Amino acid sequence: MILIDPSKIPEIDRFACDELGISVRELMLRAGEAVARAVRENVPTGSKVRIFAGKGNNGGDGYAAATLLKGCYDVIVYDVFAAGQRSDEGRYFLEKFISSGGCVVKLSDTMALRDDLLESHCVIDAIFGTGFVGSYPRITVELAQIFSSLKDAFKIAIDLPLGVNASDGSLDIGASYPADLTVALGFVKPGLVSYPAKENVGKLVYDNLGLQNEAVLSHFSADGYYIDRELAAELIPKRRDDSHKGTYGKLLMITGSPEFPGAAHLSLEAALRGGVGYVTYLGEPKLCDSLLPKLPEAIYKPFAFRSQEENPADIAVALSSSHTATLIGSGSSRCDAVRMAVEAMLKSPGTPVVLDADAINVLAEAPERGRELIRLSSRKLILTPHPLEFSRICGVPIAEIQQNRIALAKAFAKENNCVLVLKGAATIVTDGEGLYINSSGSSALAKAGSGDVLAGFLASLVASGLDGLRASALAVYLHGLAADTLSEQYSDFGVTPSDLPKEIARQLAICLKT
């Protein structure tokens, strides 16, 4: 699904009017129809519907919906700023609603609302559109608090709920409330599908208003993508029947350790399910001995990382040079040998490297130097941190990261010339310019080892030739989709990371048929 930043919406509206002959009034009517349809599908006929209209086009959409709902519902529109409508189109629907016998109440005191709202069945937020910037007026803060207190009314937001930043997914907690449903109009905006704002969006219903046609999409570039099954199917690389194992690359894996042997198994099995032609595993001799009977497809290179006889940096760089990608860090521990290997690979020329978990942690021990090594590396790098690891390497507190996931992820990736996979609910994938937000996944993935599976599968896709941004987007979606599917059988409680590799491969097969 295409994501468009709110800053482009006015220009798209003008293009629709000038080039496609779709007037603003027609767009407002279509928006009203989309909102009215959402009400009819969720609220019984005859119910009390209360619409809160601002003075901009979002309020105009509210008046258009009110006009369509009147007669089948008990509709009252509250004019939030007692200012009517500032646009000709908004005034047209305001006057149409009034002329049909509709009731508009100029709102001056929120206290007078409470009794009416407590008896209402549906509340519609048509106060601010996606172009709103600045501080929320006191009256809207009070309204957000009232909406939050309504337990029985079905709450619908037009384009976005109060408090939500549609560009970056941040949330003004003091001026926000949780909507039950948001009707996204024209295009879905990035902030609506990213946390923390996503939690307040509720169910997302989308109506393109007739704008997502070839003319519009050829004139305005996407600002990002919400990864769904259809997009995943487009990202999957094509394989030729006359290909062979050499066609799909060679992956070097430096994962696991005596402390975390399971990480080696999970990442290795996931890599073998990802389509790469060869997998070489470089690890402790005892780990190699335990993995070989379970995963005989890999090539094993036993190496005692903590011995003093050989330089781990030399071994890692030499092997990496003969592979099309390298994964390092999943459960590797933060020993000096891992640090030496990571730094040596970043300083040497070569093929892409996926830095996971402890590969990021060792760089974060001296974060400024770590970022410099990432930024100056001639290799294509993919980093896969969870929020704590990202906090360590970028020096921003976790709370701030979680409030500004899109902006901080894009800024880090751009500044440090890498692909960043910021894990968590609605995982962010970006290279600083392109943006993918994941639609799959659940608390089923909130278990140690899930990230090891993701790293192995992602690295396999990179090694087989897919670029880092697309490989990361495809990997996070299939990884989450596998967990979602398994949850139907085992629940979010019962899914284990060991269940994931085969299910990822099964979901990939299903996407290939899409």
C-alpha positions as CSV (number, residue, x, y, z in Angstrom):
1,M,0.0,0.0,0.0
2,I,1.3,3.4,-1.0
3,L,1.9,6.0,1.8
4,I,1.8,9.7,1.1
5,D,3.0,12.4,3.4
6,P,0.3,14.9,4.4
7,S,2.3,17.8,3.0
8,K,1.5,16.6,-0.5
9,I,-2.3,16.4,-0.1
10,P,-3.1,20.1,-1.0
11,E,-1.0,19.7,-4.2
12,I,-2.7,16.4,-5.0
13,D,-6.1,18.1,-4.5
14,R,-5.2,20.9,-6.9
15,F,-3.9,18.3,-9.4
16,A,-7.2,16.4,-9.1
17,C,-9.1,19.6,-9.8
18,D,-7.0,21.0,-12.6
19,E,-6.0,17.9,-14.4
20,L,-8.6,15.3,-13.6
21,G,-11.6,17.6,-13.3
22,I,-12.5,16.4,-9.8
23,S,-13.6,19.5,-7.8
24,V,-12.9,20.0,-4.1
25,R,-16.7,19.9,-3.5
26,E,-16.8,16.5,-5.2
27,L,-13.9,15.2,-3.1
28,M,-15.6,16.5,0.0
29,L,-18.8,14.7,-1.0
30,R,-16.9,11.4,-1.6
31,A,-15.2,11.8,1.8
32,G,-18.7,12.3,3.4
33,E,-19.9,9.2,1.7
34,A,-16.9,7.2,3.0
35,V,-17.6,8.4,6.6
36,A,-21.4,7.8,6.3
37,R,-20.6,4.3,5.0
38,A,-18.4,3.6,8.1
39,V,-21.2,4.8,10.4
40,R,-23.8,2.6,8.7
41,E,-21.5,-0.5,9.0
42,N,-20.9,0.0,12.7
43,V,-23.7,1.9,14.2
44,P,-27.4,0.8,14.3
45,T,-29.9,3.0,12.4
46,G,-31.6,5.5,14.6
47,S,-28.7,6.0,16.9
48,K,-27.5,9.3,18.2
49,V,-24.6,10.5,16.1
50,R,-22.6,13.6,17.2
51,I,-20.2,15.2,14.8
52,F,-17.5,17.6,15.9
53,A,-16.5,19.9,13.0
54,G,-13.6,22.2,12.7
55,K,-13.5,25.2,10.4
56,G,-11.3,23.5,7.7
57,N,-11.9,20.9,5.0
58,N,-12.0,18.1,7.7
59,G,-14.9,19.9,9.2
60,G,-16.4,20.2,5.7
61,D,-16.1,16.4,5.3
62,G,-18.0,16.1,8.6
63,Y,-20.9,18.3,7.3
64,A,-21.0,16.3,4.1
65,A,-21.3,13.1,6.2
66,A,-24.0,14.8,8.4
67,T,-26.1,15.6,5.4
68,L,-26.0,12.0,4.2
69,L,-26.7,10.5,7.7
70,K,-29.6,12.8,8.6
71,G,-32.9,11.0,8.3
72,C,-31.5,7.6,9.3
73,Y,-29.8,8.9,12.5
74,D,-30.3,11.5,15.2
75,V,-27.5,13.8,14.0
76,I,-26.2,16.9,15.8
77,V,-23.1,18.8,14.6
78,Y,-21.0,20.7,17.1
79,D,-19.2,23.7,15.5
80,V,-16.1,23.3,17.7
81,F,-14.7,26.8,17.1
82,A,-18.0,28.6,16.6
83,A,-16.5,29.8,13.3
84,G,-18.6,28.0,10.6
85,Q,-16.6,27.0,7.5
86,R,-13.8,29.0,5.9
87,S,-14.0,27.4,2.5
88,D,-16.8,27.7,-0.1
89,E,-17.0,23.9,-0.3
90,G,-17.3,23.5,3.5
91,R,-20.0,26.3,3.7
92,Y,-21.9,24.5,0.9
93,F,-22.3,21.3,2.9
94,L,-22.9,23.3,6.2
95,E,-25.7,25.2,4.6
96,K,-27.1,22.1,2.9
97,F,-27.2,20.3,6.3
98,I,-29.0,23.3,7.9
99,S,-31.4,23.7,5.0
100,S,-32.5,20.1,5.4
101,G,-33.4,20.7,9.0
102,G,-30.0,19.7,10.5
103,C,-29.0,21.0,13.9
104,V,-25.7,22.8,14.4
105,V,-24.6,23.9,17.9
106,K,-21.9,26.5,18.3
107,L,-19.6,25.0,21.0
108,S,-18.4,27.4,23.7
109,D,-18.3,25.2,26.8
110,T,-17.4,21.6,26.8
111,M,-19.2,21.0,30.1
112,A,-22.6,21.5,28.4
113,L,-21.7,18.5,26.1
114,R,-21.3,15.8,28.7
115,D,-24.9,14.8,29.3
116,D,-25.5,14.7,25.5
117,L,-22.4,12.6,24.8
118,L,-23.0,10.2,27.6
119,E,-26.2,9.2,25.8
120,S,-24.7,9.2,22.3
121,H,-24.0,6.0,20.3
122,C,-21.4,7.5,17.9
123,V,-19.0,10.4,18.0
124,I,-17.2,11.6,14.9
125,D,-14.0,13.7,15.1
126,A,-14.0,16.1,12.1
127,I,-11.9,18.7,13.8
128,F,-8.5,18.8,12.2
129,G,-7.1,17.3,9.0
130,T,-3.7,15.9,8.3
131,G,-2.3,19.3,7.6
132,F,-2.7,20.5,11.2
133,V,0.5,21.7,12.8
134,G,1.2,23.5,16.1
135,S,-0.3,23.3,19.6
136,Y,-3.8,22.0,20.2
137,P,-6.3,24.6,21.4
138,R,-7.6,24.2,24.9
139,I,-11.1,23.3,23.7
140,T,-9.7,20.4,21.6
141,V,-7.7,19.1,24.6
142,E,-10.8,19.1,26.7
143,L,-12.7,17.3,23.9
144,A,-10.0,14.6,23.6
145,Q,-10.3,14.0,27.4
146,I,-14.1,13.7,27.1
147,F,-13.8,11.3,24.1
148,S,-11.4,9.2,26.1
149,S,-14.0,8.9,28.9
150,L,-16.8,7.7,26.6
151,K,-16.9,3.9,27.0
152,D,-20.1,3.1,25.1
153,A,-20.0,5.5,22.1
154,F,-18.3,4.3,18.9
155,K,-15.6,6.8,18.1
156,I,-14.8,7.6,14.4
157,A,-12.0,9.9,13.2
158,I,-12.0,11.5,9.8
159,D,-8.5,11.1,8.4
160,L,-6.8,11.2,11.8
161,P,-7.8,11.4,15.5
162,L,-6.9,14.4,17.6
163,G,-3.3,14.2,18.9
164,V,-2.0,12.1,16.0
165,N,0.9,13.3,13.8
166,A,0.1,11.8,10.4
167,S,3.6,12.4,9.1
168,D,5.7,10.6,11.7
169,G,3.4,8.7,14.0
170,S,4.1,10.7,17.1
171,L,1.4,11.4,19.6
172,D,0.5,14.4,21.7
173,I,-0.7,12.4,24.7
174,G,-2.4,15.2,26.4
175,A,-4.5,16.1,23.4
176,S,-5.3,12.6,22.2
177,Y,-7.9,9.8,22.6
178,P,-8.2,6.2,21.2
179,A,-10.5,6.1,18.2
180,D,-12.4,2.9,17.4
181,L,-12.1,3.5,13.6
182,T,-10.3,6.0,11.4
183,V,-11.4,6.7,7.8
184,A,-8.2,7.5,5.8
185,L,-9.1,9.6,2.8
186,G,-7.3,9.7,-0.6
187,F,-4.0,8.1,0.6
188,V,-2.9,6.5,3.9
189,K,-0.4,8.7,5.7
190,P,2.7,7.2,7.3
191,G,1.9,8.2,10.8
192,L,-1.4,6.4,10.8
193,V,0.3,3.0,10.5
194,S,3.2,3.6,12.9
195,Y,3.4,3.5,16.7
196,P,2.6,5.2,19.0
197,A,0.0,6.9,16.9
198,K,-1.3,3.6,15.4
199,E,-2.7,2.6,18.8
200,N,-5.0,5.6,18.8
201,V,-6.1,5.1,15.1
202,G,-8.1,1.9,15.9
203,K,-9.3,0.0,12.8
204,L,-8.1,1.8,9.7
205,V,-10.6,2.0,6.9
206,Y,-9.3,3.5,3.6
207,D,-11.1,5.2,0.7
208,N,-9.0,6.5,-2.2
209,L,-11.7,9.0,-3.3
210,G,-10.9,8.1,-6.8
211,L,-7.4,9.6,-6.5
212,Q,-5.2,6.6,-6.8
213,N,-5.4,6.3,-10.6
214,E,-2.4,6.2,-13.0
215,A,-2.4,9.9,-13.6
216,V,-2.0,10.8,-9.9
217,L,0.5,8.1,-9.1
218,S,2.7,8.9,-12.1
219,H,2.8,12.6,-11.0
220,F,3.3,12.1,-7.2
221,S,5.9,9.7,-5.9
222,A,5.2,7.6,-2.8
223,D,6.7,8.6,0.5
224,G,6.7,5.1,1.7
225,Y,4.9,1.7,1.6
226,Y,2.8,-0.2,4.1
227,I,4.0,-3.8,3.6
228,D,1.1,-6.1,2.8
229,R,0.8,-9.5,1.0
230,E,0.4,-7.8,-2.4
231,L,3.6,-5.7,-2.0
232,A,5.5,-8.7,-0.5
233,A,4.6,-10.7,-3.6
234,E,6.2,-7.9,-5.8
235,L,9.3,-7.9,-3.6
236,I,10.1,-11.7,-3.9
237,P,12.9,-12.2,-6.4
238,K,12.2,-14.3,-9.4
239,R,14.0,-17.7,-9.8
240,R,14.8,-19.3,-13.1
241,D,14.3,-23.0,-13.8
242,D,17.8,-23.2,-15.3
243,S,19.5,-21.7,-12.3
244,H,21.9,-23.5,-9.9
245,K,23.3,-23.1,-6.4
246,G,25.9,-20.7,-7.6
247,T,23.2,-18.4,-9.0
248,Y,21.9,-17.5,-5.5
249,G,25.0,-16.5,-3.7
250,K,27.0,-17.5,-0.7
251,L,26.2,-16.3,2.9
252,L,28.8,-16.3,5.7
253,M,27.3,-16.5,9.2
254,I,29.0,-15.6,12.4
255,T,26.3,-16.1,15.0
256,G,25.8,-17.8,18.3
257,S,28.3,-18.4,21.1
258,P,28.8,-20.7,24.1
259,E,26.5,-18.4,26.0
260,F,23.8,-18.3,23.3
261,P,24.1,-21.5,21.2
262,G,20.4,-21.4,20.3
263,A,20.9,-18.2,18.3
264,A,23.2,-20.0,16.0
265,H,20.6,-22.7,15.3
266,L,17.7,-20.3,14.8
267,S,19.5,-17.9,12.5
268,L,21.1,-20.7,10.5
269,E,17.9,-22.6,9.9
270,A,16.1,-19.4,8.8
271,A,19.0,-18.6,6.4
272,L,18.7,-22.0,4.8
273,R,15.0,-21.4,4.3
274,G,15.7,-18.0,2.6
275,G,16.9,-19.3,-0.8
276,V,20.6,-18.6,-0.7
277,G,22.8,-21.1,-2.6
278,Y,25.5,-21.7,0.0
279,V,25.7,-21.0,3.7
280,T,29.0,-21.1,5.5
281,Y,28.9,-21.1,9.3
282,L,31.9,-19.8,11.2
283,G,31.7,-20.6,14.9
284,E,33.0,-22.3,17.9
285,P,34.0,-26.0,17.3
286,K,31.5,-27.3,19.8
287,L,28.7,-25.3,18.2
288,C,29.6,-26.6,14.8
289,D,29.6,-30.2,16.1
290,S,26.1,-29.7,17.5
291,L,24.7,-28.0,14.5
292,L,26.0,-30.4,11.8
293,P,23.6,-33.3,12.5
294,K,20.6,-30.9,12.7
295,L,21.4,-28.7,9.7
296,P,23.7,-30.7,7.4
297,E,23.1,-28.4,4.5
298,A,25.5,-25.7,5.8
299,I,29.3,-25.7,5.4
300,Y,31.0,-25.5,8.8
301,K,34.2,-23.7,9.6
302,P,35.1,-24.4,13.2
303,F,37.0,-21.5,14.8
304,A,37.9,-20.9,18.5
305,F,37.1,-17.1,18.6
306,R,38.6,-16.7,22.1
307,S,41.9,-18.5,21.4
308,Q,45.1,-16.4,21.0
309,E,46.5,-18.5,18.1
310,E,44.6,-16.8,15.2
311,N,43.3,-13.3,14.6
312,P,39.5,-13.5,14.3
313,A,39.5,-10.3,12.3
314,D,41.7,-11.8,9.6
315,I,39.6,-15.0,9.5
316,A,36.3,-13.1,9.2
317,V,37.5,-10.7,6.5
318,A,39.1,-13.4,4.4
319,L,36.0,-15.6,4.5
320,S,33.7,-12.6,3.9
321,S,35.6,-11.7,0.7
322,S,34.5,-15.0,-0.9
323,H,30.8,-14.6,0.0
324,T,28.1,-12.4,-1.4
325,A,26.9,-11.3,2.1
326,T,27.8,-11.7,5.8
327,L,25.6,-11.9,8.9
328,I,27.3,-11.2,12.2
329,G,26.1,-10.6,15.7
330,S,23.1,-12.8,16.5
331,G,23.8,-14.2,19.9
332,S,27.6,-13.7,19.3
333,S,28.3,-12.2,22.8
334,R,30.2,-9.0,23.3
335,C,33.7,-10.4,23.5
336,D,36.8,-8.8,22.0
337,A,37.0,-11.3,19.2
338,V,33.5,-10.3,17.9
339,R,34.5,-6.6,18.2
340,M,37.6,-7.2,16.2
341,A,35.8,-9.1,13.5
342,V,33.1,-6.4,13.2
343,E,35.5,-3.5,13.0
344,A,37.7,-5.3,10.6
345,M,34.9,-6.0,8.2
346,L,33.6,-2.5,8.3
347,K,37.1,-1.1,7.5
348,S,37.6,-3.5,4.6
349,P,36.0,-3.4,1.2
350,G,33.6,-6.2,0.3
351,T,30.1,-7.4,0.0
352,P,27.0,-6.4,2.2
353,V,27.0,-7.1,5.9
354,V,24.0,-7.5,8.2
355,L,24.8,-6.3,11.7
356,D,22.5,-7.8,14.3
357,A,22.4,-7.8,18.1
358,D,25.9,-8.0,19.5
359,A,27.5,-6.7,16.4
360,I,25.6,-3.5,17.1
361,N,26.2,-3.6,20.8
362,V,30.0,-3.8,20.5
363,L,29.9,-0.8,18.2
364,A,27.7,1.0,20.7
365,E,30.2,0.6,23.5
366,A,31.9,3.7,21.9
367,P,28.8,5.0,20.0
368,E,30.5,8.0,18.2
369,R,33.3,5.8,16.9
370,G,30.8,3.1,16.1
371,R,28.7,5.4,14.0
372,E,31.8,6.7,12.3
373,L,32.8,3.1,11.4
374,I,29.3,2.5,10.0
375,R,29.2,5.8,8.1
376,L,32.6,5.5,6.5
377,S,32.4,1.8,5.6
378,S,32.5,1.1,1.8
379,R,30.3,-2.0,2.3
380,K,26.5,-1.9,2.1
381,L,25.3,-2.3,5.7
382,I,22.0,-3.4,7.1
383,L,21.5,-2.9,10.9
384,T,18.6,-4.7,12.7
385,P,18.4,-3.2,16.2
386,H,15.5,-3.4,18.7
387,P,14.8,-0.1,20.4
388,L,17.3,-0.6,23.3
389,E,20.1,-1.5,20.8
390,F,19.1,1.5,18.7
391,S,19.2,3.7,21.7
392,R,22.8,2.5,22.5
393,I,24.1,3.2,19.0
394,C,22.4,6.5,18.3
395,G,22.5,7.9,21.9
396,V,18.8,8.8,22.1
397,P,16.7,7.6,25.1
398,I,14.3,4.8,24.3
399,A,11.2,6.8,25.3
400,E,12.1,9.4,22.7
401,I,12.8,6.8,20.1
402,Q,9.4,5.2,20.7
403,Q,7.7,8.6,20.3
404,N,9.5,9.4,17.0
405,R,10.3,6.1,15.3
406,I,10.0,7.2,11.7
407,A,11.9,10.4,12.0
408,L,14.7,9.1,14.1
409,A,15.1,5.9,12.0
410,K,15.2,7.9,8.7
411,A,17.7,10.4,10.1
412,F,20.0,7.7,11.4
413,A,20.0,5.7,8.1
414,K,20.6,8.8,6.0
415,E,23.4,10.2,8.2
416,N,25.2,6.9,8.5
417,N,24.6,5.6,4.9
418,C,23.0,2.3,5.9
419,V,19.7,0.5,5.8
420,L,18.1,0.5,9.3
421,V,15.5,-2.1,10.4
422,L,14.1,-0.6,13.6
423,K,12.3,-3.6,15.1
424,G,9.1,-3.5,17.2
425,A,5.4,-3.2,16.5
426,A,5.1,-1.8,12.9
427,T,8.8,-2.3,12.2
428,I,10.4,0.6,10.3
429,V,12.7,-0.2,7.3
430,T,14.5,2.7,5.8
431,D,17.7,3.8,4.0
432,G,17.0,7.4,4.9
433,E,15.0,8.1,1.7
434,G,12.8,5.0,1.1
435,L,10.5,3.9,3.9
436,Y,8.6,0.7,4.6
437,I,6.3,0.1,7.6
438,N,5.4,-3.4,8.4
439,S,1.8,-4.5,8.8
440,S,2.4,-8.0,10.1
441,G,3.5,-9.3,13.5
442,S,2.2,-9.4,17.0
443,S,3.2,-10.2,20.6
444,A,3.9,-13.7,19.5
445,L,7.3,-12.4,18.4
446,A,8.1,-11.0,21.9
447,K,10.4,-13.9,22.7
448,A,14.1,-14.3,22.8
449,G,15.3,-15.8,19.5
450,S,12.7,-14.2,17.2
451,G,15.3,-11.6,16.1
452,D,17.8,-14.3,15.3
453,V,15.3,-15.9,12.9
454,L,14.7,-12.5,11.2
455,A,18.4,-11.8,10.8
456,G,19.2,-15.2,9.3
457,F,16.3,-15.0,6.8
458,L,17.1,-11.4,5.9
459,A,20.8,-12.1,5.3
460,S,19.9,-15.0,3.1
461,L,17.8,-12.7,0.8
462,V,20.6,-10.2,0.6
463,A,23.2,-12.9,-0.2
464,S,21.0,-14.2,-3.0
465,G,21.0,-10.8,-4.7
466,L,18.2,-8.7,-3.3
467,D,19.1,-5.2,-2.3
468,G,19.2,-4.4,1.4
469,L,16.1,-2.2,1.5
470,R,13.8,-4.6,-0.4
471,A,15.2,-7.7,1.4
472,S,14.6,-6.1,4.8
473,A,11.0,-5.1,3.9
474,L,10.2,-8.6,2.6
475,A,11.9,-10.3,5.5
476,V,10.1,-8.4,8.3
477,Y,6.7,-8.9,6.6
478,L,7.1,-12.7,6.1
479,H,8.6,-13.0,9.6
480,G,5.6,-11.2,11.1
481,L,3.1,-13.0,8.9
482,A,4.5,-16.4,10.0
483,A,4.0,-15.4,13.6
484,D,0.4,-14.2,12.9
485,T,-0.5,-17.5,11.1
486,L,1.0,-19.6,13.8
487,S,-0.9,-17.6,16.5
488,E,-4.1,-18.8,15.0
489,Q,-3.1,-22.3,16.1
490,Y,-1.0,-21.8,19.2
491,S,-2.0,-18.2,20.3
492,D,0.5,-15.4,20.8
493,F,1.5,-17.2,24.1
494,G,2.4,-20.5,22.4
495,V,4.4,-19.6,19.3
496,T,8.1,-20.2,19.7
497,P,10.9,-18.8,17.5
498,S,11.7,-22.4,16.5
499,D,8.3,-22.6,14.8
500,L,9.1,-19.6,12.6
501,P,11.6,-20.7,9.9
502,K,9.4,-23.3,8.2
503,E,6.3,-21.1,8.5
504,I,8.2,-18.2,6.9
505,A,9.0,-20.5,4.0
506,R,5.4,-21.6,3.8
507,Q,4.1,-18.0,3.8
508,L,6.7,-17.2,1.1
509,A,5.2,-20.0,-1.0
510,I,1.7,-18.5,-0.6
511,C,2.9,-15.0,-1.5
512,L,4.4,-16.5,-4.7
513,K,0.9,-17.6,-5.7
514,T,-0.6,-14.1,-5.0
